Amino acid sequence: MITTFVTSYGYLAVFCGTLFEGEIILIAAGFAAQRGFLAWPAVIAVAIVGAALGDQLAFLGGRRYGNRLIERFPRVLGHQARILGLLERYDVLCIVAFRFLYGLRIAGPFILGTSRVPLGRFSVVNILSVSVWTVVVVSIGRLFGVAFEALLGDLKEIEEGLIVAILLVGVGIVLGRRILAKKTPNGRERGDP
């Protein structure tokens, strides 16, 4: 069943997954490519398009709606000039860095969109950064596939379960981080008395 899903919807899943954060789906896609369910070059191409498109949309969203959103948060408004100055001074470094920092892939381009960083510069540097990130993350998935083959021999009998396990671990990590992010330093939920 999972094999059918991966072979039928794998590239669509890669595209949709990379519009947002993307690591988990890319690692799973790299593993599936190693096992022969997906073509490695196609995974790379689809992931680059999905990730770059997601970043462009976030950047343009920041360009259009960012300042209105920032005005709603007075604490942020007080630091806006300093933050935007740093973003504009080190724009190329920021464009590259947000791609590799977990949790900043959507916020980074959105915030950069509120600055005076030119769209053309953002687009070119972002596509280069996305390309490197995609190859690295998909290669990690492929290395997992190679390692599992070396450790377990022929995976034919357990590969469906292995793909499910990789996806479940990834979802667990994402959910765990979100739950922990909602906790205050004393361990209570935000808004609790």
Order of alpha helices (4+ residues) and beta strands (2+ residues): alpha-alpha-alpha-alpha-alpha-alpha-alpha-alpha
